[in-house]
Amino acid sequence: MRLALHCLNAAKQYAEQQLALATDEFSISLLLADEAESQDILAADALILFCPENFAAVAGGMKSLFDRCFYPWLAAIESTQSSVTMAKPQAAKPYQIVIDSGNDGSFCLQQLERILTGVSAKAVQPAVILHAEPTAADIAAMHELGQGFVEALHQGMF
């Protein structure tokens, strides 16, 4: 599983919590959205996208990630679906969204969901929208959410 991260604020603390969920059988990579490339997205079994909201929209680094990766991702899906050697088309990539919001986060979420719908990705948990600096309880709750995501992926539930 890969985690894409753009910001160096509260969402980073949540993303770092997810690294603790790695096991010998299941690795987790934490990537900055500014540094991730399409091959990172394509190689991932699932994505947890940690995105700050800037001016009620997807932050520039995360938008840049999708600008770089959207069409290669779409082309990979289309090529596997049209391949006669494939027993079945590539399944939708599961994802989770975490937004670090200075506003209400709803427009940022709408933008991300629209982009991810375009590549047939599948939301497997409701988005989390953070509105303040995380407390210890918030970080513990995020860790628990991540555990559920990793366990479901490990068991092949999506």
N, C-alpha and C positions, 0 to 999 in steps of 0.2 A: 504494500500500500504506500502511496506517496501523499505527503501533506504539502500543499502549496501555501506559502506565507508571503505577504507583502509588507506588513507593517512591523514597526519596532515599538509598539505600544502594548496595550492590555491584551490584545489577541495573541501576541507572542507568548505570553505566559500560558495561555490555554494550549497553544500549539506544542510548547515544550512539555506540557503534561502528557501529551499523547505519545511522546517518545518513550515514556516509561512503560508503555503497553507492549513494546516489542518483546518477542520471545525467541528461543532458538529456532522455532519453526516459522516464525512470522516476523519479518523485518518491517520497519517503518522508516521512511526517509522524510526529513524535513527540508524543504527547498524554499528559497526565497522566490516569490513570483517573478521578480526582476531577472533571476538567473535561470529559471526553469525553461526548458525547450519542449518542442512538440514530442520528441522521443521520450521525455520523462512522463508526459501525460499518457502517451500511448502504452508505455510499459507498465503503468500503474494498474493494480487490480481494482483500486478504488481511490477516491479523492476526498479529503477533508479540506475545504477551502476556507481559510481564515482571511477575511477581507475587511479592511477598515472602510468606513463610509466617509467620504469627503464631499462636503456641500451637497448632501442628500443623494450621492451617487457612488458607484463603484470607484474606488481609488485608482489613480493612474497606473500604478504598478500591476494591479490585478487586471485592469483593462488591457494593458500592454501584453500581458501573458496571453489573454484570449486573442488579441490581434495577431500574435505570432503563431498561435497553436490551433486556432479554430479550423482553418481550411485544411491543414495537414491531418487533423483529427477527423474531419468530415470525409476527406479523401480515403483515409484508412478504413473507415466504416463502409463506405461505398464499394471499395475494392474487395473487402471480405464478403460483402453481401452478394456481389456479382460473380464471385469465383465459383467455378463449377467443381473445384476440388474440395470446397468447404462442405462439411456435413451439415452445418447449420451456420447462419449468420452470426457475427460477433454480437454478443449480448450487450445490452446497455450498461455503460460504466456506472456503478453506484457512487453516489456522492452525498456529502453532508456539508452544509454551509454554516459558518459562524461569522457573524458581522459584528464588528466593533463600531458602534453607532454613536455619533454625536448628535444625531437628530432622532428620528423614529425608526430608521433602518428599512422601512417598507419599500421605498423606491430602489434602493441598492439591491434588496432581495429580488424585486421584480426584474431588474436588469440581469442579475446573475441567472435567475431561473429561465429567462428568455434565451440567453446565450446557451445554456446547458440543454435546453429543449432542442435547440438547433442541431446538436450532435447526439441526440437521443439518449442523453445521460439520464439516470434515474435517481431521484431523491429517495433515500431510504430511511431518513429520519427528518422530522421537522427542523427547519432552520432555527438557529439560536441567535438572538439579537441581544447584544450586551449594551448597556446604557451607562455604565460607570466603571470606575476602577474595580477590578475583581477583588472580592473578599476571599478568605480562605475557604468559605463554604461554596462560593462560586466555582473556585478552581477544583474543589473536590467533586462537585456536581458535574463539571465538564469532564473530569477524569472518568467518572462513572458512565457518562454518555459515550465516551471513547471506548471504554471496555466493551460496552454492548455492541458498538459498531464493529470492533475488531473480532469479537467472538462470533457474531453473525457472519462476517466475511469468512472467517476461518472454517465455519461449519458449512459454507457454501449456500447460505440462505439467500444470497443475492449475488 
